[in-house]
Amino acid sequence: MKKFALTSLLFIATSIIIIAGAQSASAQTPNKARIDSLMQAVSADHQAMGSMAIARNGSIVYQKAIGYSFIAGKEHTEANLKTHYRTGSISKMFTAVMIFQLIEEGKLSLDTKLSEFYPQLPNAEKITISNMLNHRSGLYNFVADTTYQSYMSKPRTTEEMLKTFAAQPSDFEPGTKGEYSNTNSVLLGYIIENLSKKTYAEVLKQKIARKIGLADTYYGGKTSTLKNEAFSYTPGDGWQQMPETDMSIPGGAGAVVSTPADLVKFIDALFAGKLVSAANLTLMKTMKDGFGMGLFQISLGPKKAFGHNGDIDGFSSVVGYFPEEKVAYAYCGNGIDYPVKELVNGALKIYFNIPYTIPVFKSPVLTSEDLDKYVGNYSSLRVPIKVVVTKKGNVLMAQATGQPAFVLKPLEKDKFGYALAGIVMEFRPIFGEFTLKQGGGAFPFTKDED
């Protein structure tokens, strides 16, 4: 069953960050001052909060944290280089590494069937570990279901999650195509626990964190300021705190907490052969229908990087590695009003001496009365959802069927955006219409008659 991309808002996103630009001369010494200027520009205009790290040959050459890790009234805790962030789907890289480690230990193979562990799941007798690693299983992406929000913040057992998965029919026959599904990595996390006789958290600590010295990477729980963990925020009337997913739910698909410094150390170690064999790393990098086994390919002109991005509860992160240049980078954000891909693109262009102009932010200022012409209930013949557009003071809001409301930021005349999900809505108020653009698609909506 194909789902419109909007249904994945605020959760574990599936989009790949593609970094455009021309090749440049080798960047031996990064222009730290200029990257600082970019980071300060987005911070000063309240466009972003988060932390970035860039490493070359295994050594960090740039780090910067901006914004706050915690906001409550007048209390603001500044983020620092040791602030911990939920990494969302970057967790899938850790899960894939642990699966390949089990394969190397002879406890599993890429051809092992899901039915050996969970025969009650749809097509379990046809789905292999390989299918699950590269999103070719056909298993329904459980976060796309409208019931997800009813339980996302509550603890759930493995048995409860398996019951949910078993009730959701497959989207396609295993092995016939690739389609992103968080269900794959949640199940792979359970298989890691099953074969190791330990919790995912324990295996992560033993097989990865301790092995390569990741002091700030672990399986997350309820966010705690005592652990220097960041809360996530969405733009609106200032930064508004987001609800938390209980980490028992995303598990191997999205429960890892880390820092940019640890993430670059992790991906450096992966490509240095410290975690899996060279042959298995090659399998991880091999793309089928745009999916590797725990990795995506990222392009910078003719340069190629490998990595993963992740979004959960308003957090947005990315980690990548350019093998030829031996350059690793990571960004973890907990406040997104400027697209993460644009921020990361900018920093990498500066690093590689690619022509780049630091943005100047000039958002239109609108009154509550200015927003009246956009308010209403909208439907589309192209997608099976409705979008309700409302206002709260001088802030425009939108809410899709079965999804939380989100703030629409004015970009220019009759044009609004929601950076976290890559959404742009272009209104034609005289006709009672707007076009929603997301992920390369354009979807027309018309205001319902009263």
N, C-alpha and C positions, 0 to 999 in steps of 0.2 A: 504494500500500500504506500503510494507516494505521498509525502507530506510537504506542504508549503514551508519554505525555510523560516518563516516568521515564528513557527511553533517552537523553535529552539531558543527563543529569546531568553537571555539572562542565565542560561544554563551552559552545558558543556558544548560549545560551538564546534562546527565541523569545518569552517572555512580555513583555507591555507593562506598564510601570508605570502604574497608574491612581491618581491622587491625589484622594482624596475630601475634601470639605469645603465649607463655605458661603462665599459671596462676602463680602469684608470691605472696609473702607475702604482707600484707597490707601496703600501702604507707602512713604513717602518716605525715611524713615530706619529701617533695620532694627534690631531689638532684638538687637544683637550679643551682649550678655551672656547673653541667654536661649538663643540658638542655641549659644553656647559651653557653656552648662550641659547642653544635650542631648548635644552631642558629647563632653563630659567624662563624662557619665553612662554612655554606651555604651563609652567607652574604659576607664574605671575598673573596670568589671565585665567587661572583656575580651570585650565583645560585638561590637566592630568595630574595624578598622584601615583608615585611608584618608584622603582629603582632599576638601574641598568648596570650591566657589567660587560666589558669586552676584554677578551684575552687573546694573546698570540703566543704560539709555541708553549702553551700551558701556563703562561704567566699573565696575570691581569694587568692590562695597560690603561683601563679606564673604569671608573666606578662613580656613580652619582645617585643619590636618593632625593626625591622631591615630594613635597606635600606632607600629609599627616597619616599616621597609622591608626589614630583614634580621634574622633570628634564627638563631643557631647556638650552642647551649649557653648559656653565660653572656654571649655577645656579642650585644648588641641595638643596632641602629642606628635611631635615631628618624627617622620620616618627617618631611619638611619640605615647604614649599610648592612646591619645585622637584623633588620626587620624581616619577619617571616611572612610569606604570602601563600595563599592557596594557589596551586598551579593548574588546577583543572585537568584538561586532557593531556598535559605534559606527563601526567602520571602513566599514561599508556606506554611511554618509552621505558619507564622503570619496569612495568609489568612485562613488556616484551623481552627485556634483558633477562629478567628472572625466569621466563619460560625457556629461553635459549640456554640458560645455565642448567636447567633441569634436563633439557635435551642432551647437553654435553655430559651430564652425569648418568645418562642412560635410563632415566626414569620416564621419558616421554619421547615422542617423535612427532614430526610435522604431520604425519599421516594418522596419528591417533585420533579416534573418533570421539566426538562429544558424548556419544551414547555410553562410553565406558565410565563416565562420571554422572551424567544427568540424562538418562534415556527418556525422561518425561518431556523433554523440550522438543519443539517442532523440528522435524528433519534431523534429529540428533544422530541418527545412524548414518547420515550422509555428510554431516559437517565435520571437517578436520580441524586440528589445531592451526594448520596453515590458513584455512579459510577464515578463521577467527582473527588471526594476526593481521591479515591484509583486507579485512572488511568484505569478504566474499562469502559470508555464511548465509546471508538472507535473513538473519535474526532481526526482528523488529527492534528499532531504536526506542527503548522504553521511555526515554525522557521526552519523546515527541507526543506521548499519549496525554490527553487532557486531564487524566486522573493524577498525573505525576505531581502536580502542585498540591494536591490534597494530602500527600504524605511526605514530601521532600524534606521537611524540617523535623520529622519524627524518626527516632531510631527504628531500624528494621533488621530482622534476623535474616540469615542466608536463606532459610526455608521460606520466609515470606517473600523475599525477592524472587526465588525460584518459582514460586507459585504464580507470581505476576508474569514472569517470562513465559511460563508454560501456557498461560491463557492468551498470549498474543501471537496471532498467526504469522508465519514467515512472509516476508515481502517478495522473495524470489527463490528459485532453486539454487542451492549451494553451488558455488563455483562458476555460475553463469555470468556474473558481473560484480562490480564493486560498488558498495553503498555504505556510507559511514554509519556505524551503529555502536553506541556506548555499551550495549548489552554484551558485545564480544569481550571487552576487556574486564567487565565485572565478572564474567564467568571464568576468564583466564585467571583472575585473582583468586577465585574460589579453588581452581585446580591447583594453583601454587600452594595454597593452604592444605588442600587434600593430600598432595604428594609429599609435602615437607613436614606435615604433622605439627605445623606452627602457624601462628597468625601471619597475615600479610605484613603487618607492622614489624614482626620479629624477623621475617625473611628479608625484608627491605633493609633493616639495620645490619643483619649479618652478612648478606651476600653483596650489598652495594655500599651502604653508608660507611660501615667500619672498614671495609676492604679498601676504599679509595680515600677515606678521610673526609667524609661529608658530615660536618658537625651540626649543620643546620637543616638537614633534610630528614623528614620523618612522616609517618602516617598521621594525619591531622585529627583533631577532635573539636570540641567547642572552642571557639576563638577566645584567647586569653591575653590580656595586655601584660600579665605577669611573665609571659613567655616571649614578649616583644612580637606578638602576632598582630598583623594588620586586620582591621575590619574593612569591609568594602562599602563604597558609596556611589550613589548615582547623582548626577547634576539635577538641580531644580532650583528651589529657593535656598541657595547654598548647597553644600554636599549633604545628601540624605542617606542615612545608613540603610543598607540592604539586608534582607532576611538571610539566614544561614541554612544551607543544606546540611542535614545530618550526614556525617561522613560514612556512616554505615551503608549508605545508599550508593554513592558513586564508586566506592571501593577502588579496585584496580583501574577504573576508568577515570578517577578524578579526585582521589583523597590525599595525594601527596602534597605536603607543605615544604617550601624551600626558600632559598634566596637566589638572586641572580649569580652571585659568586659561586655558590654550590652548583648551580645548574651548568655554568660553563665548565666547572671542574668535572662534572659528571660526563658531559658530552665529549670533553677532551679525553677522558679516560676510556670512553667507549671507542673512540676512533684510534686510540693508542693501543688497543688490544688488551686492555687491563680487565675487561668485564666479560667479553665473549670472544670466540675465535674469529680470525679473519674471514673464514668461510661463512660463518653465521652473520657477521657484520655485512658481508656482501648480500646475503639474503634480506637483511633488514633494509638495505638501500635499494633493492630491486623493485621497481614500480610496476604495478599492474592496475590499469584503470585509475592511475593517479595515487594509488596507495602502496606504500612499502609495508614492511612488517614492524610497525612501531615507529616508522619514520615517514616524513613527507619530503619531497624535493622542493627546494626554494631557489629561485634564480635571481642573480644580480647581473643583468646583461649576459655575457657569455660565461660568467662564473656560476658555479653550482654549489649550493649548500644543502645540508640535510638537517632536519630537526622536526619540531612539533610546536603547535600552539595550543593554548588552553583557555577556556572561559568558564567561570562558574560564579554565580552569585554576585556578578558585577566585577569580579577579578578578571583580568585579561593578561595573559603571559605568552611569551614565545622564547624558544631557545633554538639556536642553529649553529652549524659548523661548516666552514669552507675548507674541505680537505687539502686543496692545493695550496691555499694561503696559510693553513693551520691557524685560522682565526675562528674563535668561538664568541658568541654573543648571547645575552639573555636580558629580557625585560620582564618585570613583574609589576602590574599596575593594579591599584585598588580604587582608582577613581578615573573614569574614562569619559571625557567630553570631546577629546581630539582623538581620532582613530589611532589605535596602537600601531597599525601597519605604517601609517604616515610618520609617526614619531620614530619608529625603528628604522624605516627607510631613510629618514633624514640623518640619523646618527651614523648609519653605515655608509651613506654617501659621503658624509664628512670624513669618516675614517679612511675611505678609499680614495679621497680627493676627487670625487665625482662632483661636477657643478651642482650646486644646491643653494636655494634661497630660504633662509629661516622665515617661517610664516609670521605675518602680522595679523593679529586677530581684531576684526571689526564687525562684531555681530550687531544686527539691527536691534534697536530698542523699541519694543512694542508695548502698548497699553492694553489693559483688559478689554477695552472696547475694540481695539484693532483685531482681537482674536475672534470676535463674535462670528465673523463671516466663515470661519473654518469649522465651527462647532456643529456636530451632527452625527448621525449613524450612517455608515457607508457600507455598501456591498459591492462585490465583484462577480462577474460572470466567469472569470478566469480561475479563481481560487475559492475553496469552500469555507471562507471565514468572513466575519464581519469585523469592521474596525469602528470603534466608538471614539470620537474626538471630543474632548471636553476642555475646559480651562479651569485653572485654579489661580485666581488673581490675574497676574500678567504672564502666567506660564501655560503653554498649550500642552495638553496631555493626549495620549492615544492608548487604546487598549484593544488588542485583538481577542477574538473568541478564545476563551479558556486560558488567557495569559494575563500577567500583571500589567497594570498601567505603567507607561513610561513617559518621560519628559521629552518633548520635541523642541529642539534648539533652533531658533531662527537663524538661517544661513544667509538669505537674501530675500527680496520681495517674493512672497507666496511660496517660499521654499524652506523646509524644516528638515532636521536630521536627528538621528539617534545613533551616535558613534559606536556604542558598544556592540550593536548588532549590524552595523554597516547599512543602516536604513536611511534613505532620503525620500521625503514626501513632497511632491511638487503639486500645489493646489491651483485650481482654476475656479475660484469662488463664484464668479459670475455664472458658471455652468453647474456649480455644486459637484465638482469632481476633484479627484487628486490621482496622481500616479505614484505608486510605491515602487521604489527601486531598491533592490537588494540582491547581492550575489550575481550580478550580471543580468538579472531579470527585471522586467518592467510590468507592473500589474495595475491596470486601471480600476478605480473605485468610483462609484456614484452615490451621492447622498440619497438615502431612502426618503420617500414621500411621507409627510406627516399623516 
